[in-house]
Amino acid sequence: MPKTFYTERDIEDLVRNGVRTLTVNDDVVLTELAYETAEKLGIKLTDGIEKPPRAPLRPYIAEQQNQKASTVNQMSAAPTKSDLKLRIRDAVIARIGSQVDLTLLDTIIERVLNNVSLK
C-alpha cells in the first residue's frame, strides 16, 4: 500500500477544512514541520488503536508521587559541606542518642568530610 506524506501546508489545509484529528500509522508519514504545525494548530495525532480507559485519578497517589519527586530534587541538588555536616550529626544523634560527645562527633565528621571529595 502506498504511503501518504503530509507537509506543513497539508496540515494547515486540514485545519482549514475542520479536521482536528489525524491517524498516523505505518502508511502515513509527517515531516518535522508537519508535526510542529499539527502541535501548534491543535491537531491531535492518533495511532488509530483503541486503548482501554485509563484508571481514575487518585489525588492522594499523585500527591505522594509529587512529594517523592520533590524529595529526589532536593537530594539531587549538591549539598554544601555544612549541610552534610548537620545531616550526619543529626543522623548519628538520632541513632546513638545523648551518649555521644558532640565535640568529638563534630571533629570526626569534619575530618571525614575534609578527606572526601564533594562534587
Number of C-alpha atoms within 10 A of each C-alpha: 5 6 10 12 12 16 17 16 12 15 24 16 12 15 16 10 9 9 14 15 14 16 12 15 14 9 11 13 15 17 12 12 14 19 18 14 18 24 13 9 13 13 19 13 15 12 10 10 8 7 6 6 6 6 6 6 8 8 9 9 10 11 11 11 12 12 12 12 12 12 11 11 10 11 10 9 8 11 13 10 13 11 11 15 17 13 12 15 17 12 12 14 16 10 9 9 10 10 7 11 9 12 8 10 15 15 10 13 15 15 11 12 14 11 8 8 7 10 6
